[in-house]
Amino acid sequence: MVAQNGKDLLIKLDMTGDGQFQTIAGLRASRITFNAESVDVTSLESQGGWRELLGGAGVRSATISGSGVFKDAATDERARQIFFDGETPGFQVIIPAFGVVEGLFLITSLDYQGNYNGEATFDLALASAGALTFTAL
């Protein structure tokens, strides 16, 4: 696999619930993290006293985070609305030369900041709110 451009890792938002996704405006950095809780089934009979984990039994989740320049675009307005209304709309993460992760997410934090002599920026964090799908590219 050839190295990929970081700018090609995109976070997209379903703007109206009809499956038409738009890239969140102004993002300069984005990240998706997958998590799986482990279920420890170690007992006195565990070979050599080594920990044993039960495969496929823990809760799986994903988090998405991003930061960028605040542009006050339609996607910014929709993200604010989603946060204040507590909605869990569809999001997509495009992982270049790998695939597309799609599912419902809740915006868990939305931060705006700015310095006197700099641009206004924002950070957002999302938590998965259901099953995710993966489609290879």
VEXKOL-761208 format. One line per field, with one value per residue: residue number from 0; residue in one letter; chain; x, z, y of N, C-alpha, C, O in turn. Coordinates in Angstrom, 2 decimals, m for minus. Layout:
<sites>
num <- [NUM,...]
residuo <- [a,...]
cadena <- [A,...]
n_xx <- [X,...]
n_zz <- [Z,...]
n_yy <- [Y,...]
ca_xx <- [X,...]
ca_zz <- [Z,...]
ca_yy <- [Y,...]
c_xx <- [X,...]
c_zz <- [Z,...]
c_yy <- [Y,...]
o_xx <- [X,...]
o_zz <- [Z,...]
o_yy <- [Y,...]
</sites>
This chain:
<sites>
num <- [0,1,2,3,4,5,6,7,8,9,10,11,12,13,14,15,16,17,18,19,20,21,22,23,24,25,26,27,28,29,30,31,32,33,34,35,36,37,38,39,40,41,42,43,44,45,46,47,48,49,50,51,52,53,54,55,56,57,58,59,60,61,62,63,64,65,66,67,68,69,70,71,72,73,74,75,76,77,78,79,80,81,82,83,84,85,86,87,88,89,90,91,92,93,94,95,96,97,98,99,100,101,102,103,104,105,106,107,108,109,110,111,112,113,114,115,116,117,118,119,120,121,122,123,124,125,126,127,128,129,130,131,132,133,134,135,136]
residuo <- [m,v,a,q,n,g,k,d,l,l,i,k,l,d,m,t,g,d,g,q,f,q,t,i,a,g,l,r,a,s,r,i,t,f,n,a,e,s,v,d,v,t,s,l,e,s,q,g,g,w,r,e,l,l,g,g,a,g,v,r,s,a,t,i,s,g,s,g,v,f,k,d,a,a,t,d,e,r,a,r,q,i,f,f,d,g,e,t,p,g,f,q,v,i,i,p,a,f,g,v,v,e,g,l,f,l,i,t,s,l,d,y,q,g,n,y,n,g,e,a,t,f,d,l,a,l,a,s,a,g,a,l,t,f,t,a,l]
cadena <- [A,A,A,A,A,A,A,A,A,A,A,A,A,A,A,A,A,A,A,A,A,A,A,A,A,A,A,A,A,A,A,A,A,A,A,A,A,A,A,A,A,A,A,A,A,A,A,A,A,A,A,A,A,A,A,A,A,A,A,A,A,A,A,A,A,A,A,A,A,A,A,A,A,A,A,A,A,A,A,A,A,A,A,A,A,A,A,A,A,A,A,A,A,A,A,A,A,A,A,A,A,A,A,A,A,A,A,A,A,A,A,A,A,A,A,A,A,A,A,A,A,A,A,A,A,A,A,A,A,A,A,A,A,A,A,A,A]
n_xx <- [0.83,0.52,1.63,m0.77,m2.57,m3.24,m5.26,m7.21,m8.67,m11.80,m14.59,m17.95,m21.31,m24.72,m26.91,m29.73,m30.99,m31.45,m29.48,m27.58,m24.45,m22.33,m19.13,m17.78,m17.34,m14.26,m12.56,m9.35,m7.98,m8.62,m9.99,m10.58,m11.46,m11.48,m12.93,m12.94,m14.35,m12.95,m13.73,m13.02,m12.26,m10.70,m9.63,m8.98,m8.17,m6.92,m4.43,m1.17,m1.65,m2.23,m4.04,m7.31,m9.41,m12.73,m13.68,m15.33,m17.29,m17.42,m18.46,m18.52,m17.29,m17.01,m15.18,m15.16,m13.21,m12.49,m10.94,m10.76,m10.92,m13.25,m15.95,m18.58,m20.44,m23.06,m22.83,m21.64,m23.69,m25.61,m24.29,m24.24,m27.01,m27.60,m26.13,m27.40,m30.01,m29.68,m29.55,m28.96,m27.65,m26.71,m23.30,m20.31,m17.05,m14.39,m11.78,m8.82,m7.96,m8.75,m11.42,m14.95,m16.48,m19.56,m22.36,m24.59,m24.07,m23.46,m22.98,m20.68,m19.13,m18.56,m16.56,m15.60,m13.10,m10.83,m8.11,m6.85,m5.20,m5.57,m7.20,m10.67,m11.47,m12.60,m13.50,m14.66,m16.28,m17.39,m19.52,m20.16,m23.46,m24.79,m24.83,m22.07,m21.14,m18.85,m17.40,m15.33,m12.95]
n_zz <- [0.00,m0.76,0.71,2.12,1.66,4.41,4.31,2.88,4.53,5.41,7.13,6.93,6.86,7.09,5.81,5.65,6.26,4.13,3.09,1.62,1.79,3.12,3.22,6.26,6.65,6.57,8.05,9.24,10.48,11.21,12.80,13.46,15.84,16.88,19.31,21.58,24.22,26.61,27.83,30.62,31.24,32.85,34.96,37.77,36.42,34.16,31.73,32.84,34.34,32.78,31.51,30.16,27.48,26.39,23.21,21.05,22.86,24.24,24.45,21.49,20.05,18.49,18.04,16.75,15.85,15.14,13.88,12.91,10.73,11.46,9.40,9.16,7.53,5.85,6.86,9.33,10.66,10.70,12.32,14.77,15.25,15.46,17.79,19.81,19.65,20.32,18.49,16.56,13.83,10.57,9.82,7.88,7.52,5.49,4.69,3.18,0.35,1.65,2.90,3.66,6.57,8.14,9.96,12.77,14.84,17.85,18.61,20.92,21.94,21.18,20.29,20.14,19.29,19.42,18.67,19.31,17.21,15.21,13.34,13.69,15.16,15.39,17.27,17.25,18.68,18.39,19.23,18.59,17.93,17.50,15.36,13.09,9.64,7.23,4.18,1.73,m0.29]
n_yy <- [m1.17,2.21,5.29,7.55,10.65,12.72,14.60,13.37,11.75,11.80,13.29,12.88,14.09,13.19,15.24,15.60,13.24,11.59,10.04,11.38,12.49,15.07,16.56,17.71,21.07,22.89,21.22,20.28,18.33,14.97,12.03,8.59,6.18,2.86,0.76,m2.01,m3.60,m5.79,m9.07,m10.68,m13.97,m15.47,m18.09,m20.32,m22.54,m21.63,m21.84,m21.89,m19.65,m17.52,m14.76,m15.05,m14.17,m13.60,m13.96,m11.65,m10.84,m8.41,m4.92,m3.08,m0.08,3.16,6.16,9.44,12.19,15.60,18.58,21.99,24.88,27.35,27.90,28.59,27.26,25.37,22.77,23.24,24.59,22.54,20.65,22.04,22.14,19.39,18.77,20.38,19.42,16.80,14.71,11.67,11.33,9.94,9.35,9.36,8.05,8.46,6.50,6.79,4.79,2.51,2.18,2.82,3.84,3.68,4.92,5.58,8.41,10.28,13.64,14.44,16.45,19.86,22.35,25.75,28.07,30.84,33.02,36.28,37.21,35.33,32.67,31.66,28.61,25.15,22.23,18.89,16.05,12.73,9.95,6.55,5.33,2.98,0.04,m0.25,m0.01,m1.31,m0.60,m1.68,0.05]
ca_xx <- [0.00,1.24,1.26,m1.96,m2.69,m4.10,m6.43,m8.20,m9.49,m12.91,m15.76,m19.11,m22.54,m25.98,m27.51,m31.19,m31.50,m31.77,m28.31,m26.68,m23.47,m21.47,m17.95,m17.88,m16.51,m13.17,m11.72,m7.94,m7.49,m9.73,m9.53,m11.57,m10.87,m12.35,m12.69,m13.65,m14.13,m12.62,m14.42,m12.01,m12.81,m9.60,m10.01,m7.88,m7.74,m6.28,m3.11,m0.03,m2.08,m2.39,m5.37,m8.08,m10.46,m13.81,m13.75,m16.61,m18.30,m17.44,m19.12,m17.68,m17.68,m16.09,m15.24,m14.65,m12.88,m11.99,m10.71,m10.53,m11.21,m14.69,m16.34,m20.01,m21.09,m24.28,m22.49,m21.42,m25.02,m26.24,m23.62,m24.76,m28.39,m27.53,m25.68,m28.41,m31.21,m29.34,m29.83,m27.92,m27.76,m25.68,m22.00,m19.37,m15.62,m13.71,m10.39,m8.29,m7.43,m9.10,m12.85,m15.89,m17.18,m20.81,m23.28,m25.16,m23.16,m23.90,m21.93,m20.51,m18.57,m18.42,m15.80,m15.19,m12.07,m10.16,m7.13,m6.94,m4.49,m5.65,m8.49,m11.61,m11.38,m13.55,m13.21,m15.84,m16.08,m18.61,m19.50,m21.08,m24.76,m25.40,m23.93,m21.38,m20.84,m17.60,m17.39,m13.98,m12.81]
ca_zz <- [0.00,m0.87,1.72,1.75,2.15,5.57,3.96,2.23,5.55,5.47,7.95,6.20,7.62,6.35,6.11,5.72,6.55,2.88,2.63,0.85,2.77,2.77,4.06,7.22,6.14,7.33,8.81,8.90,11.08,11.55,13.37,13.90,16.74,17.17,20.63,21.94,25.62,26.78,28.89,31.23,31.70,33.49,36.16,38.35,35.44,33.00,31.52,33.26,35.01,31.80,31.34,29.01,27.09,25.61,21.93,20.53,23.90,24.78,23.71,20.50,19.83,17.69,18.26,15.67,16.26,14.07,14.19,11.70,10.66,11.47,8.16,9.24,6.35,6.15,7.69,10.69,11.21,10.96,13.47,15.95,15.45,15.94,19.18,20.70,19.62,20.79,17.42,16.18,12.38,9.91,9.47,7.16,7.55,4.32,4.98,1.82,m0.15,2.59,2.88,4.23,7.79,8.18,11.03,13.56,15.85,18.68,18.84,22.37,22.28,20.08,20.86,19.25,19.92,18.53,19.25,18.83,15.94,14.44,12.80,14.57,14.90,16.12,17.51,17.54,19.02,18.20,19.73,17.83,18.58,16.89,14.55,12.00,8.47,6.55,2.76,1.20,m1.54]
ca_yy <- [0.00,3.47,6.28,8.32,12.03,12.88,15.41,12.52,11.11,12.76,13.05,13.36,14.15,13.08,16.55,15.61,11.91,10.88,9.29,12.23,12.95,16.20,16.70,18.80,22.17,23.47,20.29,20.17,17.09,14.08,10.77,7.60,5.20,1.72,0.20,m3.23,m3.97,m7.20,m9.80,m11.55,m15.26,m16.18,m18.85,m21.10,m23.54,m20.99,m22.43,m21.10,m18.42,m16.44,m14.21,m15.50,m13.23,m14.17,m13.25,m11.18,m10.67,m7.06,m3.85,m2.41,1.32,3.98,7.60,10.27,13.55,16.45,19.98,22.76,26.31,27.60,28.57,28.89,26.68,24.61,21.62,23.77,24.85,21.25,20.06,22.74,21.70,18.01,18.78,20.93,18.59,15.46,13.75,10.70,11.11,9.17,9.93,8.50,8.37,7.93,6.20,6.68,3.52,1.45,1.96,3.78,3.42,4.45,4.58,6.67,8.95,11.39,14.63,14.50,17.76,20.82,23.47,26.84,28.89,31.79,33.93,37.66,37.39,34.09,32.25,30.95,27.17,24.32,20.82,18.13,14.64,11.95,8.59,5.70,5.15,1.79,m0.78,0.41,m0.83,m1.01,m0.92,m1.54,0.83]
c_xx <- [0.88,0.76,0.09,m1.88,m3.64,m5.36,m7.52,m9.02,m10.61,m13.98,m16.93,m20.37,m23.74,m26.80,m29.02,m31.81,m31.82,m30.57,m27.37,m25.71,m22.65,m20.30,m18.13,m16.86,m15.41,m12.28,m10.29,m7.33,m8.71,m9.17,m10.73,m10.84,m11.90,m11.94,m13.49,m13.31,m13.80,m13.43,m13.44,m12.69,m11.72,m10.11,m8.78,m7.34,m7.04,m4.82,m2.01,m0.39,m2.24,m3.84,m6.01,m9.19,m11.48,m13.99,m15.17,m17.65,m18.42,m18.17,m18.13,m18.20,m16.65,m16.26,m14.62,m14.31,m12.33,m11.78,m10.43,m10.86,m12.72,m15.06,m17.79,m20.74,m22.33,m23.98,m22.21,m22.76,m25.72,m25.61,m24.10,m26.16,m28.41,m27.14,m26.79,m29.70,m30.95,m29.63,m28.66,m28.05,m26.63,m24.43,m21.23,m17.96,m15.00,m12.24,m9.73,m7.65,m7.74,m10.60,m13.64,m16.55,m18.41,m21.68,m23.81,m24.18,m23.85,m22.73,m21.82,m19.84,m18.38,m17.79,m15.47,m14.15,m11.46,m9.19,m7.27,m6.33,m4.52,m7.06,m9.36,m11.58,m12.44,m13.00,m14.54,m15.46,m17.42,m18.42,m20.53,m22.33,m25.51,m24.35,m23.33,m21.20,m19.51,m17.72,m15.99,m14.01,m12.11]
c_zz <- [0.00,0.23,1.20,2.32,3.32,5.25,3.28,3.22,5.88,6.45,7.23,7.04,6.70,6.73,6.35,6.04,5.32,2.31,1.73,1.83,2.22,3.74,4.98,6.84,7.11,8.09,8.31,9.47,11.46,11.99,13.67,14.72,17.00,18.52,20.80,23.39,25.69,27.94,29.39,31.76,32.33,34.76,36.70,37.39,34.22,32.92,31.91,33.97,34.08,31.71,30.09,28.75,26.23,24.35,21.56,21.57,24.40,23.88,22.75,20.30,18.94,18.11,17.06,16.27,15.08,14.57,12.90,11.85,10.59,10.24,8.16,7.98,6.79,7.04,9.13,11.38,11.57,12.17,14.77,16.27,16.03,17.41,20.10,20.73,20.11,19.77,17.21,14.68,11.86,9.63,8.68,7.44,6.37,4.68,3.64,1.53,0.78,2.55,3.52,5.44,7.91,9.34,11.72,14.65,16.59,18.82,20.34,22.83,21.01,20.67,19.78,20.00,18.89,19.31,18.59,17.44,15.07,13.98,13.89,14.17,15.70,16.26,17.74,17.84,18.92,18.77,18.95,18.65,17.97,16.09,13.41,10.85,7.89,5.11,2.23,m0.09,m2.59]
c_yy <- [1.24,4.42,7.13,9.73,12.08,13.67,14.60,11.69,12.10,12.31,13.70,13.18,14.02,14.31,16.48,14.25,11.09,10.12,10.07,12.90,14.11,16.24,17.89,19.86,22.56,22.52,20.29,18.90,16.25,12.73,9.89,6.56,4.11,1.14,m1.08,m3.55,m5.45,m7.78,m10.85,m12.82,m16.13,m16.88,m19.57,m22.14,m22.93,m21.42,m21.45,m19.81,m17.23,m16.01,m14.79,m14.49,m13.95,m13.35,m12.85,m10.87,m9.24,m6.08,m3.22,m1.00,1.99,5.43,8.29,11.62,14.31,17.86,20.71,24.23,26.49,28.43,29.00,28.45,25.91,23.41,22.05,23.99,23.54,20.57,20.72,22.25,20.28,17.97,19.25,20.12,17.16,14.37,12.79,10.40,10.25,9.99,8.89,8.99,7.67,7.74,5.91,5.33,2.35,1.17,3.07,3.15,4.30,3.97,5.82,7.09,10.10,12.36,14.83,15.78,18.58,22.06,24.48,27.66,29.82,32.64,35.29,37.82,36.13,33.79,31.64,29.48,26.43,22.91,20.12,16.69,13.95,10.55,7.78,5.43,3.97,1.04,0.04,m0.57,m0.39,m1.48,m0.65,m0.72,0.00]
o_xx <- [1.89,m0.40,m0.01,m1.20,m4.74,m6.41,m8.65,m9.95,m10.38,m14.25,m16.93,m20.47,m23.79,m27.33,m29.54,m33.03,m32.41,m30.63,m26.45,m26.11,m22.32,m20.46,m18.57,m15.66,m15.61,m11.32,m10.04,m6.29,m9.70,m8.06,m11.78,m9.75,m13.05,m10.75,m14.58,m12.15,m14.31,m13.77,m13.10,m13.57,m11.81,m10.91,m7.68,m6.20,m6.61,m4.08,m1.93,0.47,m2.37,m4.76,m5.34,m9.83,m11.12,m14.40,m16.11,m18.81,m19.47,m18.46,m17.02,m19.41,m15.57,m17.35,m13.68,m15.04,m11.78,m12.38,m9.93,m11.03,m13.38,m14.54,m18.21,m21.56,m22.61,m24.79,m22.52,m22.93,m26.34,m26.33,m24.35,m26.48,m29.16,m27.73,m27.09,m30.40,m31.89,m29.93,m27.53,m28.51,m25.71,m24.51,m21.49,m17.71,m15.06,m11.53,m10.03,m6.90,m7.09,m11.02,m13.11,m17.12,m18.31,m21.73,m23.52,m23.55,m24.69,m21.62,m22.76,m19.96,m18.09,m18.41,m15.11,m14.29,m11.55,m9.41,m7.75,m6.91,m3.59,m7.99,m8.85,m11.65,m13.10,m12.15,m15.44,m14.45,m18.45,m17.30,m21.63,m22.29,m26.74,m23.16,m23.99,m21.12,m19.10,m18.09,m15.51,m14.96,m11.90]
o_zz <- [0.70,0.63,0.00,3.31,3.24,5.85,3.12,2.82,6.56,6.58,6.96,7.84,5.65,7.84,7.17,6.08,5.42,1.18,1.15,2.60,1.04,4.93,4.56,6.73,8.33,8.72,7.10,9.00,11.97,11.63,14.09,14.36,17.30,18.83,20.25,23.75,24.91,28.90,28.68,32.61,32.35,35.51,36.16,37.51,33.34,33.90,31.38,34.17,34.52,31.82,29.08,29.68,25.42,24.40,21.74,21.21,24.93,22.72,23.14,20.37,18.69,18.49,16.44,17.12,14.14,15.56,11.93,12.96,9.75,10.06,7.25,7.43,7.99,7.90,10.07,12.55,12.63,12.98,15.75,17.43,16.97,18.20,21.09,21.74,20.30,20.14,17.62,14.31,12.59,9.24,8.79,7.57,6.24,4.96,3.01,2.35,0.71,2.22,3.89,5.35,7.79,9.64,11.32,15.29,16.03,19.13,20.97,23.99,19.93,21.48,18.66,21.19,17.68,20.48,17.46,16.59,14.30,14.21,14.90,12.99,16.57,15.48,18.36,17.34,19.30,18.79,18.68,19.88,17.94,16.14,12.85,11.05,8.04,4.85,2.27,m0.87,m3.71]
o_yy <- [1.29,4.35,7.40,9.98,11.53,13.44,15.08,10.99,13.10,11.12,14.90,12.25,14.66,14.40,17.23,14.13,10.01,9.63,9.50,13.77,14.16,15.97,18.96,19.57,22.55,22.96,20.29,18.44,16.77,12.34,10.38,6.11,4.40,1.04,m1.23,m3.74,m6.26,m7.09,m11.80,m12.75,m17.36,m16.33,m19.45,m22.57,m23.67,m21.38,m20.34,m18.95,m16.09,m16.83,m14.99,m14.00,m14.81,m12.19,m13.63,m10.65,m8.88,m6.36,m2.86,m0.75,1.46,5.86,7.79,12.14,13.73,18.29,20.14,24.74,25.87,29.53,29.72,29.19,25.81,23.07,21.30,23.63,23.44,19.97,20.02,21.98,20.00,17.23,18.57,20.13,16.39,13.24,13.06,9.32,9.87,11.15,7.69,10.19,6.45,8.71,4.89,4.79,1.31,0.06,4.12,2.06,5.52,2.78,6.94,6.25,10.80,11.94,15.33,16.16,18.05,22.76,24.13,27.92,29.62,32.95,35.41,38.50,35.89,34.56,31.16,29.14,27.01,22.47,20.69,16.18,14.50,10.02,8.25,5.32,3.97,1.35,0.91,m1.78,0.76,m2.62,0.48,m0.79,0.47]
</sites>
